[in-house]
């Protein structure tokens, strides 16, 4: 896996999370939906996204270091 592969995964992951968050925000307008639960779920998804993005960013750094060491640059 290259650093480019990890960046591509991160971008696709972020797009999917944004799509999900937009859908969750749309639930606020539906009758019978508890806004507090929707907000809590939205916050939870955002927290998971932040943690996963941080992990993927650390992978990018590790892969880039490995690639640099392999090429001697």
CHARMM-style PDB file with segment names, atoms N, HN, CA, C and O in Angstrom:
ATOM      1  N   UNK     1       0.849  -1.167   0.000  1.00  0.00      PROA
ATOM      2  CA  UNK     1       0.000   0.000   0.000  1.00  0.00      PROA
ATOM      3  C   UNK     1       0.897   1.233   0.000  1.00  0.00      PROA
ATOM      4  O   UNK     1       1.854   1.323   0.770  1.00  0.00      PROA
ATOM      5  N   UNK     2       0.577   2.167  -0.862  1.00  0.00      PROA
ATOM      6  HN  UNK     2      -0.200   2.094  -1.488  1.00  0.00      PROA
ATOM      7  CA  UNK     2       1.349   3.399  -0.956  1.00  0.00      PROA
ATOM      8  C   UNK     2       0.653   4.522  -0.192  1.00  0.00      PROA
ATOM      9  O   UNK     2      -0.508   4.397   0.200  1.00  0.00      PROA
ATOM     10  N   UNK     3       1.368   5.603   0.010  1.00  0.00      PROA
ATOM     11  HN  UNK     3       2.311   5.705  -0.308  1.00  0.00      PROA
ATOM     12  CA  UNK     3       0.774   6.769   0.668  1.00  0.00      PROA
ATOM     13  C   UNK     3      -0.413   7.275  -0.149  1.00  0.00      PROA
ATOM     14  O   UNK     3      -1.416   7.721   0.409  1.00  0.00      PROA
ATOM     15  N   UNK     4      -0.293   7.202  -1.468  1.00  0.00      PROA
ATOM     16  HN  UNK     4       0.522   6.840  -1.922  1.00  0.00      PROA
ATOM     17  CA  UNK     4      -1.404   7.632  -2.322  1.00  0.00      PROA
ATOM     18  C   UNK     4      -2.647   6.788  -2.060  1.00  0.00      PROA
ATOM     19  O   UNK     4      -3.755   7.321  -2.007  1.00  0.00      PROA
ATOM     20  N   UNK     5      -2.474   5.478  -1.895  1.00  0.00      PROA
ATOM     21  HN  UNK     5      -1.574   5.045  -1.938  1.00  0.00      PROA
ATOM     22  CA  UNK     5      -3.612   4.589  -1.607  1.00  0.00      PROA
ATOM     23  C   UNK     5      -4.304   4.993  -0.310  1.00  0.00      PROA
ATOM     24  O   UNK     5      -5.532   5.025  -0.239  1.00  0.00      PROA
ATOM     25  N   UNK     6      -3.514   5.301   0.711  1.00  0.00      PROA
ATOM     26  HN  UNK     6      -2.516   5.275   0.653  1.00  0.00      PROA
ATOM     27  CA  UNK     6      -4.091   5.677   2.000  1.00  0.00      PROA
ATOM     28  C   UNK     6      -4.824   7.012   1.888  1.00  0.00      PROA
ATOM     29  O   UNK     6      -5.900   7.179   2.462  1.00  0.00      PROA
ATOM     30  N   UNK     7      -4.251   7.953   1.160  1.00  0.00      PROA
ATOM     31  HN  UNK     7      -3.376   7.817   0.695  1.00  0.00      PROA
ATOM     32  CA  UNK     7      -4.920   9.248   0.954  1.00  0.00      PROA
ATOM     33  C   UNK     7      -6.243   9.038   0.221  1.00  0.00      PROA
ATOM     34  O   UNK     7      -7.252   9.651   0.570  1.00  0.00      PROA
ATOM     35  N   UNK     8      -6.239   8.180  -0.784  1.00  0.00      PROA
ATOM     36  HN  UNK     8      -5.419   7.682  -1.067  1.00  0.00      PROA
ATOM     37  CA  UNK     8      -7.467   7.903  -1.526  1.00  0.00      PROA
ATOM     38  C   UNK     8      -8.530   7.280  -0.610  1.00  0.00      PROA
ATOM     39  O   UNK     8      -9.706   7.635  -0.693  1.00  0.00      PROA
ATOM     40  N   UNK     9      -8.120   6.362   0.252  1.00  0.00      PROA
ATOM     41  HN  UNK     9      -7.165   6.074   0.319  1.00  0.00      PROA
ATOM     42  CA  UNK     9      -9.054   5.754   1.203  1.00  0.00      PROA
ATOM     43  C   UNK     9      -9.619   6.817   2.131  1.00  0.00      PROA
ATOM     44  O   UNK     9     -10.823   6.842   2.388  1.00  0.00      PROA
ATOM     45  N   UNK    10      -8.759   7.696   2.636  1.00  0.00      PROA
ATOM     46  HN  UNK    10      -7.781   7.675   2.427  1.00  0.00      PROA
ATOM     47  CA  UNK    10      -9.199   8.766   3.521  1.00  0.00      PROA
ATOM     48  C   UNK    10     -10.208   9.675   2.832  1.00  0.00      PROA
ATOM     49  O   UNK    10     -11.210  10.054   3.439  1.00  0.00      PROA
ATOM     50  N   UNK    11      -9.963  10.025   1.598  1.00  0.00      PROA
ATOM     51  HN  UNK    11      -9.149   9.718   1.106  1.00  0.00      PROA
ATOM     52  CA  UNK    11     -10.892  10.893   0.852  1.00  0.00      PROA
ATOM     53  C   UNK    11     -12.245  10.217   0.658  1.00  0.00      PROA
ATOM     54  O   UNK    11     -13.286  10.840   0.862  1.00  0.00      PROA
ATOM     55  N   UNK    12     -12.234   8.961   0.269  1.00  0.00      PROA
ATOM     56  HN  UNK    12     -11.388   8.455   0.103  1.00  0.00      PROA
ATOM     57  CA  UNK    12     -13.498   8.231   0.071  1.00  0.00      PROA
ATOM     58  C   UNK    12     -14.244   8.070   1.386  1.00  0.00      PROA
ATOM     59  O   UNK    12     -15.466   8.205   1.431  1.00  0.00      PROA
ATOM     60  N   UNK    13     -13.521   7.787   2.442  1.00  0.00      PROA
ATOM     61  HN  UNK    13     -12.527   7.677   2.405  1.00  0.00      PROA
ATOM     62  CA  UNK    13     -14.116   7.649   3.762  1.00  0.00      PROA
ATOM     63  C   UNK    13     -14.767   8.964   4.186  1.00  0.00      PROA
ATOM     64  O   UNK    13     -15.894   8.972   4.681  1.00  0.00      PROA
ATOM     65  N   UNK    14     -14.061  10.062   3.994  1.00  0.00      PROA
ATOM     66  HN  UNK    14     -13.146  10.055   3.593  1.00  0.00      PROA
ATOM     67  CA  UNK    14     -14.595  11.369   4.372  1.00  0.00      PROA
ATOM     68  C   UNK    14     -15.839  11.730   3.566  1.00  0.00      PROA
ATOM     69  O   UNK    14     -16.793  12.291   4.106  1.00  0.00      PROA
ATOM     70  N   UNK    15     -15.827  11.411   2.282  1.00  0.00      PROA
ATOM     71  HN  UNK    15     -15.052  10.955   1.843  1.00  0.00      PROA
ATOM     72  CA  UNK    15     -17.014  11.683   1.455  1.00  0.00      PROA
ATOM     73  C   UNK    15     -18.208  10.889   1.956  1.00  0.00      PROA
ATOM     74  O   UNK    15     -19.319  11.417   2.018  1.00  0.00      PROA
ATOM     75  N   UNK    16     -17.996   9.632   2.314  1.00  0.00      PROA
ATOM     76  HN  UNK    16     -17.094   9.203   2.264  1.00  0.00      PROA
ATOM     77  CA  UNK    16     -19.091   8.795   2.809  1.00  0.00      PROA
ATOM     78  C   UNK    16     -19.639   9.336   4.131  1.00  0.00      PROA
ATOM     79  O   UNK    16     -20.851   9.348   4.347  1.00  0.00      PROA
ATOM     80  N   UNK    17     -18.748   9.780   5.006  1.00  0.00      PROA
ATOM     81  HN  UNK    17     -17.764   9.770   4.830  1.00  0.00      PROA
ATOM     82  CA  UNK    17     -19.179  10.341   6.285  1.00  0.00      PROA
ATOM     83  C   UNK    17     -19.977  11.627   6.056  1.00  0.00      PROA
ATOM     84  O   UNK    17     -21.016  11.827   6.686  1.00  0.00      PROA
ATOM     85  N   UNK    18     -19.513  12.484   5.179  1.00  0.00      PROA
ATOM     86  HN  UNK    18     -18.669  12.322   4.668  1.00  0.00      PROA
ATOM     87  CA  UNK    18     -20.249  13.726   4.888  1.00  0.00      PROA
ATOM     88  C   UNK    18     -21.635  13.419   4.362  1.00  0.00      PROA
ATOM     89  O   UNK    18     -22.603  14.071   4.753  1.00  0.00      PROA
ATOM     90  N   UNK    19     -21.746  12.444   3.488  1.00  0.00      PROA
ATOM     91  HN  UNK    19     -20.959  11.915   3.170  1.00  0.00      PROA
ATOM     92  CA  UNK    19     -23.055  12.056   2.948  1.00  0.00      PROA
ATOM     93  C   UNK    19     -23.957  11.583   4.077  1.00  0.00      PROA
ATOM     94  O   UNK    19     -25.132  11.947   4.132  1.00  0.00      PROA
ATOM     95  N   UNK    20     -23.412  10.777   4.972  1.00  0.00      PROA
ATOM     96  HN  UNK    20     -22.457  10.482   4.927  1.00  0.00      PROA
ATOM     97  CA  UNK    20     -24.193  10.293   6.108  1.00  0.00      PROA
ATOM     98  C   UNK    20     -24.627  11.415   7.029  1.00  0.00      PROA
ATOM     99  O   UNK    20     -25.757  11.412   7.517  1.00  0.00      PROA
ATOM    100  N   UNK    21     -23.750  12.372   7.272  1.00  0.00      PROA
ATOM    101  HN  UNK    21     -22.833  12.374   6.875  1.00  0.00      PROA
ATOM    102  CA  UNK    21     -24.099  13.495   8.133  1.00  0.00      PROA
ATOM    103  C   UNK    21     -25.197  14.355   7.517  1.00  0.00      PROA
ATOM    104  O   UNK    21     -26.080  14.839   8.225  1.00  0.00      PROA
ATOM    105  N   UNK    22     -25.144  14.543   6.217  1.00  0.00      PROA
ATOM    106  HN  UNK    22     -24.427  14.150   5.642  1.00  0.00      PROA
ATOM    107  CA  UNK    22     -26.199  15.301   5.531  1.00  0.00      PROA
ATOM    108  C   UNK    22     -27.533  14.582   5.692  1.00  0.00      PROA
ATOM    109  O   UNK    22     -28.558  15.216   5.939  1.00  0.00      PROA
ATOM    110  N   UNK    23     -27.518  13.260   5.552  1.00  0.00      PROA
ATOM    111  HN  UNK    23     -26.684  12.744   5.352  1.00  0.00      PROA
ATOM    112  CA  UNK    23     -28.742  12.482   5.727  1.00  0.00      PROA
ATOM    113  C   UNK    23     -29.263  12.596   7.163  1.00  0.00      PROA
ATOM    114  O   UNK    23     -30.466  12.741   7.382  1.00  0.00      PROA
ATOM    115  N   UNK    24     -28.359  12.531   8.127  1.00  0.00      PROA
ATOM    116  HN  UNK    24     -27.382  12.414   7.949  1.00  0.00      PROA
ATOM    117  CA  UNK    24     -28.778  12.657   9.523  1.00  0.00      PROA
ATOM    118  C   UNK    24     -29.383  14.027   9.806  1.00  0.00      PROA
ATOM    119  O   UNK    24     -30.383  14.136  10.516  1.00  0.00      PROA
ATOM    120  N   UNK    25     -28.778  15.066   9.251  1.00  0.00      PROA
ATOM    121  HN  UNK    25     -27.966  14.978   8.675  1.00  0.00      PROA
ATOM    122  CA  UNK    25     -29.321  16.410   9.461  1.00  0.00      PROA
ATOM    123  C   UNK    25     -30.720  16.537   8.877  1.00  0.00      PROA
ATOM    124  O   UNK    25     -31.539  17.302   9.388  1.00  0.00      PROA
ATOM    125  N   UNK    26     -30.999  15.796   7.812  1.00  0.00      PROA
ATOM    126  HN  UNK    26     -30.334  15.175   7.397  1.00  0.00      PROA
ATOM    127  CA  UNK    26     -32.333  15.800   7.218  1.00  0.00      PROA
ATOM    128  C   UNK    26     -33.384  15.181   8.119  1.00  0.00      PROA
ATOM    129  O   UNK    26     -34.573  15.462   7.970  1.00  0.00      PROA
ATOM    130  N   UNK    27     -32.958  14.339   9.056  1.00  0.00      PROA
ATOM    131  HN  UNK    27     -31.992  14.111   9.177  1.00  0.00      PROA
ATOM    132  CA  UNK    27     -33.914  13.715   9.973  1.00  0.00      PROA
ATOM    133  C   UNK    27     -34.564  14.725  10.912  1.00  0.00      PROA
ATOM    134  O   UNK    27     -35.664  14.490  11.411  1.00  0.00      PROA
ATOM    135  N   UNK    28     -33.893  15.842  11.153  1.00  0.00      PROA
ATOM    136  HN  UNK    28     -32.999  16.033  10.747  1.00  0.00      PROA
ATOM    137  CA  UNK    28     -34.448  16.859  12.045  1.00  0.00      PROA
ATOM    138  C   UNK    28     -35.817  17.344  11.556  1.00  0.00      PROA
ATOM    139  O   UNK    28     -36.640  17.771  12.364  1.00  0.00      PROA
ATOM    140  N   UNK    29     -36.065  17.284  10.263  1.00  0.00      PROA
ATOM    141  HN  UNK    29     -35.396  16.936   9.606  1.00  0.00      PROA
ATOM    142  CA  UNK    29     -37.297  17.809   9.698  1.00  0.00      PROA
ATOM    143  C   UNK    29     -38.432  16.794   9.687  1.00  0.00      PROA
ATOM    144  O   UNK    29     -39.553  17.133   9.308  1.00  0.00      PROA
ATOM    145  N   UNK    30     -38.167  15.567  10.090  1.00  0.00      PROA
ATOM    146  HN  UNK    30     -37.256  15.292  10.397  1.00  0.00      PROA
ATOM    147  CA  UNK    30     -39.196  14.527  10.042  1.00  0.00      PROA
ATOM    148  C   UNK    30     -40.023  14.525  11.329  1.00  0.00      PROA
ATOM    149  O   UNK    30     -39.500  14.729  12.425  1.00  0.00      PROA
ATOM    150  N   UNK    31     -41.322  14.289  11.169  1.00  0.00      PROA
ATOM    151  HN  UNK    31     -41.747  14.123  10.279  1.00  0.00      PROA
ATOM    152  CA  UNK    31     -42.208  14.202  12.327  1.00  0.00      PROA
ATOM    153  C   UNK    31     -41.882  12.958  13.144  1.00  0.00      PROA
ATOM    154  O   UNK    31     -41.586  11.901  12.587  1.00  0.00      PROA
ATOM    155  N   UNK    32     -41.939  13.089  14.453  1.00  0.00      PROA
ATOM    156  HN  UNK    32     -42.180  13.948  14.905  1.00  0.00      PROA
ATOM    157  CA  UNK    32     -41.746  11.966  15.351  1.00  0.00      PROA
ATOM    158  C   UNK    32     -40.303  11.615  15.654  1.00  0.00      PROA
ATOM    159  O   UNK    32     -40.035  10.658  16.381  1.00  0.00      PROA
ATOM    160  N   UNK    33     -39.374  12.377  15.106  1.00  0.00      PROA
ATOM    161  HN  UNK    33     -39.592  13.154  14.515  1.00  0.00      PROA
ATOM    162  CA  UNK    33     -37.960  12.104  15.347  1.00  0.00      PROA
ATOM    163  C   UNK    33     -37.503  12.938  16.536  1.00  0.00      PROA
ATOM    164  O   UNK    33     -37.783  14.135  16.607  1.00  0.00      PROA
ATOM    165  N   UNK    34     -36.807  12.311  17.457  1.00  0.00      PROA
ATOM    166  HN  UNK    34     -36.580  11.339  17.399  1.00  0.00      PROA
ATOM    167  CA  UNK    34     -36.285  13.002  18.635  1.00  0.00      PROA
ATOM    168  C   UNK    34     -35.018  13.770  18.235  1.00  0.00      PROA
ATOM    169  O   UNK    34     -33.981  13.156  17.981  1.00  0.00      PROA
ATOM    170  N   UNK    35     -35.093  15.101  18.176  1.00  0.00      PROA
ATOM    171  HN  UNK    35     -35.935  15.600  18.382  1.00  0.00      PROA
ATOM    172  CA  UNK    35     -33.932  15.895  17.760  1.00  0.00      PROA
ATOM    173  C   UNK    35     -32.695  15.662  18.633  1.00  0.00      PROA
ATOM    174  O   UNK    35     -31.569  15.717  18.136  1.00  0.00      PROA
ATOM    175  N   UNK    36     -32.895  15.404  19.918  1.00  0.00      PROA
ATOM    176  HN  UNK    36     -33.809  15.359  20.321  1.00  0.00      PROA
ATOM    177  CA  UNK    36     -31.747  15.176  20.803  1.00  0.00      PROA
ATOM    178  C   UNK    36     -31.008  13.894  20.409  1.00  0.00      PROA
ATOM    179  O   UNK    36     -29.779  13.842  20.444  1.00  0.00      PROA
ATOM    180  N   UNK    37     -31.767  12.868  20.036  1.00  0.00      PROA
ATOM    181  HN  UNK    37     -32.766  12.911  20.008  1.00  0.00      PROA
ATOM    182  CA  UNK    37     -31.133  11.609  19.625  1.00  0.00      PROA
ATOM    183  C   UNK    37     -30.401  11.772  18.297  1.00  0.00      PROA
ATOM    184  O   UNK    37     -29.321  11.215  18.100  1.00  0.00      PROA
ATOM    185  N   UNK    38     -31.001  12.540  17.391  1.00  0.00      PROA
ATOM    186  HN  UNK    38     -31.878  12.992  17.552  1.00  0.00      PROA
ATOM    187  CA  UNK    38     -30.344  12.789  16.100  1.00  0.00      PROA
ATOM    188  C   UNK    38     -29.058  13.564  16.325  1.00  0.00      PROA
ATOM    189  O   UNK    38     -28.030  13.250  15.726  1.00  0.00      PROA
ATOM    190  N   UNK    39     -29.106  14.569  17.178  1.00  0.00      PROA
ATOM    191  HN  UNK    39     -29.941  14.824  17.664  1.00  0.00      PROA
ATOM    192  CA  UNK    39     -27.903  15.356  17.472  1.00  0.00      PROA
ATOM    193  C   UNK    39     -26.829  14.501  18.122  1.00  0.00      PROA
ATOM    194  O   UNK    39     -25.649  14.628  17.796  1.00  0.00      PROA
ATOM    195  N   UNK    40     -27.234  13.628  19.040  1.00  0.00      PROA
ATOM    196  HN  UNK    40     -28.193  13.525  19.304  1.00  0.00      PROA
ATOM    197  CA  UNK    40     -26.272  12.743  19.702  1.00  0.00      PROA
ATOM    198  C   UNK    40     -25.631  11.793  18.693  1.00  0.00      PROA
ATOM    199  O   UNK    40     -24.424  11.554  18.735  1.00  0.00      PROA
ATOM    200  N   UNK    41     -26.439  11.259  17.796  1.00  0.00      PROA
ATOM    201  HN  UNK    41     -27.419  11.453  17.763  1.00  0.00      PROA
ATOM    202  CA  UNK    41     -25.912  10.354  16.773  1.00  0.00      PROA
ATOM    203  C   UNK    41     -24.969  11.102  15.832  1.00  0.00      PROA
ATOM    204  O   UNK    41     -23.915  10.583  15.465  1.00  0.00      PROA
ATOM    205  N   UNK    42     -25.343  12.303  15.446  1.00  0.00      PROA
ATOM    206  HN  UNK    42     -26.200  12.725  15.744  1.00  0.00      PROA
ATOM    207  CA  UNK    42     -24.501  13.127  14.577  1.00  0.00      PROA
ATOM    208  C   UNK    42     -23.158  13.414  15.253  1.00  0.00      PROA
ATOM    209  O   UNK    42     -22.104  13.309  14.626  1.00  0.00      PROA
ATOM    210  N   UNK    43     -23.207  13.773  16.525  1.00  0.00      PROA
ATOM    211  HN  UNK    43     -24.063  13.858  17.034  1.00  0.00      PROA
ATOM    212  CA  UNK    43     -21.961  14.033  17.266  1.00  0.00      PROA
ATOM    213  C   UNK    43     -21.097  12.785  17.334  1.00  0.00      PROA
ATOM    214  O   UNK    43     -19.875  12.862  17.207  1.00  0.00      PROA
ATOM    215  N   UNK    44     -21.730  11.636  17.535  1.00  0.00      PROA
ATOM    216  HN  UNK    44     -22.723  11.574  17.638  1.00  0.00      PROA
ATOM    217  CA  UNK    44     -20.995  10.374  17.606  1.00  0.00      PROA
ATOM    218  C   UNK    44     -20.315  10.049  16.282  1.00  0.00      PROA
ATOM    219  O   UNK    44     -19.166   9.608  16.258  1.00  0.00      PROA
ATOM    220  N   UNK    45     -21.030  10.267  15.180  1.00  0.00      PROA
ATOM    221  HN  UNK    45     -21.964  10.624  15.199  1.00  0.00      PROA
ATOM    222  CA  UNK    45     -20.454  10.013  13.855  1.00  0.00      PROA
ATOM    223  C   UNK    45     -19.292  10.958  13.598  1.00  0.00      PROA
ATOM    224  O   UNK    45     -18.265  10.548  13.059  1.00  0.00      PROA
ATOM    225  N   UNK    46     -19.447  12.215  13.978  1.00  0.00      PROA
ATOM    226  HN  UNK    46     -20.282  12.549  14.416  1.00  0.00      PROA
ATOM    227  CA  UNK    46     -18.356  13.185  13.798  1.00  0.00      PROA
ATOM    228  C   UNK    46     -17.125  12.791  14.618  1.00  0.00      PROA
ATOM    229  O   UNK    46     -15.995  12.918  14.147  1.00  0.00      PROA
ATOM    230  N   UNK    47     -17.347  12.316  15.840  1.00  0.00      PROA
ATOM    231  HN  UNK    47     -18.265  12.214  16.223  1.00  0.00      PROA
ATOM    232  CA  UNK    47     -16.233  11.893  16.690  1.00  0.00      PROA
ATOM    233  C   UNK    47     -15.518  10.688  16.073  1.00  0.00      PROA
ATOM    234  O   UNK    47     -14.288  10.643  16.033  1.00  0.00      PROA
ATOM    235  N   UNK    48     -16.286   9.722  15.597  1.00  0.00      PROA
ATOM    236  HN  UNK    48     -17.285   9.758  15.630  1.00  0.00      PROA
ATOM    237  CA  UNK    48     -15.694   8.538  14.961  1.00  0.00      PROA
ATOM    238  C   UNK    48     -14.912   8.944  13.714  1.00  0.00      PROA
ATOM    239  O   UNK    48     -13.837   8.407  13.448  1.00  0.00      PROA
ATOM    240  N   UNK    49     -15.454   9.886  12.959  1.00  0.00      PROA
ATOM    241  HN  UNK    49     -16.327  10.321  13.176  1.00  0.00      PROA
ATOM    242  CA  UNK    49     -14.774  10.375  11.757  1.00  0.00      PROA
ATOM    243  C   UNK    49     -13.444  11.026  12.123  1.00  0.00      PROA
ATOM    244  O   UNK    49     -12.430  10.789  11.466  1.00  0.00      PROA
ATOM    245  N   UNK    50     -13.451  11.839  13.163  1.00  0.00      PROA
ATOM    246  HN  UNK    50     -14.275  12.032  13.697  1.00  0.00      PROA
ATOM    247  CA  UNK    50     -12.221  12.514  13.586  1.00  0.00      PROA
ATOM    248  C   UNK    50     -11.163  11.495  14.020  1.00  0.00      PROA
ATOM    249  O   UNK    50      -9.990  11.622  13.669  1.00  0.00      PROA
ATOM    250  N   UNK    51     -11.583  10.497  14.777  1.00  0.00      PROA
ATOM    251  HN  UNK    51     -12.536  10.394  15.062  1.00  0.00      PROA
ATOM    252  CA  UNK    51     -10.637   9.481  15.240  1.00  0.00      PROA
ATOM    253  C   UNK    51     -10.088   8.655  14.075  1.00  0.00      PROA
ATOM    254  O   UNK    51      -8.887   8.399  13.999  1.00  0.00      PROA
ATOM    255  N   UNK    52     -10.968   8.247  13.179  1.00  0.00      PROA
ATOM    256  HN  UNK    52     -11.944   8.455  13.240  1.00  0.00      PROA
ATOM    257  CA  UNK    52     -10.527   7.447  12.028  1.00  0.00      PROA
ATOM    258  C   UNK    52      -9.636   8.264  11.102  1.00  0.00      PROA
ATOM    259  O   UNK    52      -8.658   7.746  10.565  1.00  0.00      PROA
ATOM    260  N   UNK    53      -9.970   9.541  10.913  1.00  0.00      PROA
ATOM    261  HN  UNK    53     -10.764   9.962  11.350  1.00  0.00      PROA
ATOM    262  CA  UNK    53      -9.142  10.400  10.062  1.00  0.00      PROA
ATOM    263  C   UNK    53      -7.754  10.572  10.659  1.00  0.00      PROA
ATOM    264  O   UNK    53      -6.756  10.559   9.939  1.00  0.00      PROA
ATOM    265  N   UNK    54      -7.694  10.733  11.972  1.00  0.00      PROA
ATOM    266  HN  UNK    54      -8.505  10.743  12.557  1.00  0.00      PROA
ATOM    267  CA  UNK    54      -6.400  10.841  12.640  1.00  0.00      PROA
ATOM    268  C   UNK    54      -5.570   9.583  12.457  1.00  0.00      PROA
ATOM    269  O   UNK    54      -4.362   9.650  12.226  1.00  0.00      PROA
ATOM    270  N   UNK    55      -6.224   8.442  12.561  1.00  0.00      PROA
ATOM    271  HN  UNK    55      -7.205   8.387  12.748  1.00  0.00      PROA
ATOM    272  CA  UNK    55      -5.524   7.170  12.374  1.00  0.00      PROA
ATOM    273  C   UNK    55      -5.018   7.043  10.939  1.00  0.00      PROA
ATOM    274  O   UNK    55      -3.872   6.653  10.714  1.00  0.00      PROA
ATOM    275  N   UNK    56      -5.873   7.373   9.970  1.00  0.00      PROA
ATOM    276  HN  UNK    56      -6.803   7.690  10.153  1.00  0.00      PROA
ATOM    277  CA  UNK    56      -5.464   7.292   8.570  1.00  0.00      PROA
ATOM    278  C   UNK    56      -4.334   8.271   8.276  1.00  0.00      PROA
ATOM    279  O   UNK    56      -3.433   7.962   7.496  1.00  0.00      PROA
ATOM    280  N   UNK    57      -4.375   9.443   8.893  1.00  0.00      PROA
ATOM    281  HN  UNK    57      -5.107   9.694   9.527  1.00  0.00      PROA
ATOM    282  CA  UNK    57      -3.282  10.408   8.700  1.00  0.00      PROA
ATOM    283  C   UNK    57      -1.967   9.843   9.244  1.00  0.00      PROA
ATOM    284  O   UNK    57      -0.911  10.043   8.645  1.00  0.00      PROA
ATOM    285  N   UNK    58      -2.030   9.142  10.370  1.00  0.00      PROA
ATOM    286  HN  UNK    58      -2.888   8.979  10.857  1.00  0.00      PROA
ATOM    287  CA  UNK    58      -0.802   8.535  10.900  1.00  0.00      PROA
ATOM    288  C   UNK    58      -0.308   7.428   9.977  1.00  0.00      PROA
ATOM    289  O   UNK    58       0.898   7.220   9.850  1.00  0.00      PROA
ATOM    290  N   UNK    59      -1.236   6.711   9.328  1.00  0.00      PROA
ATOM    291  HN  UNK    59      -2.216   6.880   9.431  1.00  0.00      PROA
ATOM    292  CA  UNK    59      -0.841   5.698   8.346  1.00  0.00      PROA
ATOM    293  C   UNK    59      -0.142   6.337   7.157  1.00  0.00      PROA
ATOM    294  O   UNK    59       0.847   5.808   6.650  1.00  0.00      PROA
ATOM    295  N   UNK    60      -0.657   7.471   6.718  1.00  0.00      PROA
ATOM    296  HN  UNK    60      -1.460   7.901   7.130  1.00  0.00      PROA
ATOM    297  CA  UNK    60      -0.029   8.178   5.596  1.00  0.00      PROA
ATOM    298  C   UNK    60       1.415   8.497   5.947  1.00  0.00      PROA
ATOM    299  O   UNK    60       2.318   8.290   5.136  1.00  0.00      PROA
ATOM    300  N   UNK    61       1.631   9.003   7.164  1.00  0.00      PROA
ATOM    301  HN  UNK    61       0.898   9.172   7.822  1.00  0.00      PROA
ATOM    302  CA  UNK    61       2.989   9.318   7.600  1.00  0.00      PROA
ATOM    303  C   UNK    61       3.873   8.084   7.654  1.00  0.00      PROA
ATOM    304  O   UNK    61       5.027   8.122   7.227  1.00  0.00      PROA
ATOM    305  N   UNK    62       3.333   6.987   8.179  1.00  0.00      PROA
ATOM    306  HN  UNK    62       2.396   6.955   8.526  1.00  0.00      PROA
ATOM    307  CA  UNK    62       4.125   5.754   8.282  1.00  0.00      PROA
ATOM    308  C   UNK    62       4.470   5.193   6.910  1.00  0.00      PROA
ATOM    309  O   UNK    62       5.598   4.758   6.678  1.00  0.00      PROA
ATOM    310  N   UNK    63       3.500   5.204   6.001  1.00  0.00      PROA
ATOM    311  HN  UNK    63       2.584   5.557   6.189  1.00  0.00      PROA
ATOM    312  CA  UNK    63       3.744   4.695   4.654  1.00  0.00      PROA
ATOM    313  C   UNK    63       4.746   5.587   3.930  1.00  0.00      PROA
ATOM    314  O   UNK    63       5.637   5.094   3.239  1.00  0.00      PROA
ATOM    315  N   UNK    64       4.598   6.904   4.090  1.00  0.00      PROA
ATOM    316  HN  UNK    64       3.874   7.305   4.651  1.00  0.00      PROA
ATOM    317  CA  UNK    64       5.528   7.831   3.439  1.00  0.00      PROA
ATOM    318  C   UNK    64       6.948   7.626   3.967  1.00  0.00      PROA
ATOM    319  O   UNK    64       7.906   7.666   3.195  1.00  0.00      PROA
ATOM    320  N   UNK    65       7.090   7.408   5.268  1.00  0.00      PROA
ATOM    321  HN  UNK    65       6.312   7.375   5.895  1.00  0.00      PROA
ATOM    322  CA  UNK    65       8.414   7.149   5.835  1.00  0.00      PROA
ATOM    323  C   UNK    65       9.005   5.864   5.269  1.00  0.00      PROA
ATOM    324  O   UNK    65      10.190   5.805   4.941  1.00  0.00      PROA
ATOM    325  N   UNK    66       8.166   4.835   5.158  1.00  0.00      PROA
ATOM    326  HN  UNK    66       7.203   4.883   5.424  1.00  0.00      PROA
ATOM    327  CA  UNK    66       8.633   3.560   4.609  1.00  0.00      PROA
ATOM    328  C   UNK    66       9.077   3.730   3.168  1.00  0.00      PROA
ATOM    329  O   UNK    66      10.111   3.198   2.762  1.00  0.00      PROA
ATOM    330  N   UNK    67       8.285   4.482   2.385  1.00  0.00      PROA
ATOM    331  HN  UNK    67       7.446   4.914   2.715  1.00  0.00      PROA
ATOM    332  CA  UNK    67       8.636   4.713   0.987  1.00  0.00      PROA
ATOM    333  C   UNK    67       9.937   5.513   0.868  1.00  0.00      PROA
ATOM    334  O   UNK    67      10.766   5.235   0.002  1.00  0.00      PROA
ATOM    335  N   UNK    68      10.107   6.498   1.738  1.00  0.00      PROA
ATOM    336  HN  UNK    68       9.434   6.723   2.442  1.00  0.00      PROA
ATOM    337  CA  UNK    68      11.321   7.313   1.737  1.00  0.00      PROA
ATOM    338  C   UNK    68      12.543   6.454   2.090  1.00  0.00      PROA
ATOM    339  O   UNK    68      13.599   6.565   1.468  1.00  0.00      PROA
ATOM    340  N   UNK    69      12.374   5.607   3.089  1.00  0.00      PROA
ATOM    341  HN  UNK    69      11.516   5.516   3.594  1.00  0.00      PROA
ATOM    342  CA  UNK    69      13.485   4.730   3.491  1.00  0.00      PROA
ATOM    343  C   UNK    69      13.847   3.746   2.379  1.00  0.00      PROA
ATOM    344  O   UNK    69      15.017   3.426   2.174  1.00  0.00      PROA
ATOM    345  N   UNK    70      12.833   3.277   1.671  1.00  0.00      PROA
ATOM    346  HN  UNK    70      11.882   3.537   1.837  1.00  0.00      PROA
ATOM    347  CA  UNK    70      13.077   2.306   0.599  1.00  0.00      PROA
ATOM    348  C   UNK    70      13.800   2.933  -0.585  1.00  0.00      PROA
ATOM    349  O   UNK    70      14.599   2.277  -1.253  1.00  0.00      PROA
ATOM    350  N   UNK    71      13.513   4.210  -0.842  1.00  0.00      PROA
ATOM    351  HN  UNK    71      12.864   4.743  -0.300  1.00  0.00      PROA
ATOM    352  CA  UNK    71      14.136   4.873  -1.984  1.00  0.00      PROA
ATOM    353  C   UNK    71      15.421   5.617  -1.621  1.00  0.00      PROA
ATOM    354  O   UNK    71      16.202   6.001  -2.491  1.00  0.00      PROA
ATOM    355  N   UNK    72      15.622   5.814  -0.305  1.00  0.00      PROA
ATOM    356  HN  UNK    72      14.987   5.503   0.402  1.00  0.00      PROA
ATOM    357  CA  UNK    72      16.824   6.513   0.139  1.00  0.00      PROA
ATOM    358  C   UNK    72      16.735   8.008  -0.003  1.00  0.00      PROA
ATOM    359  O   UNK    72      17.755   8.695   0.060  1.00  0.00      PROA
ATOM    360  N   UNK    73      15.517   8.544  -0.198  1.00  0.00      PROA
ATOM    361  HN  UNK    73      14.688   7.986  -0.249  1.00  0.00      PROA
ATOM    362  CA  UNK    73      15.356  10.007  -0.344  1.00  0.00      PROA
ATOM    363  C   UNK    73      14.902  10.620   0.952  1.00  0.00      PROA
ATOM    364  OT1 UNK    73      14.713  11.834   1.028  1.00  0.00      PROA
TER     365      UNK     73
END
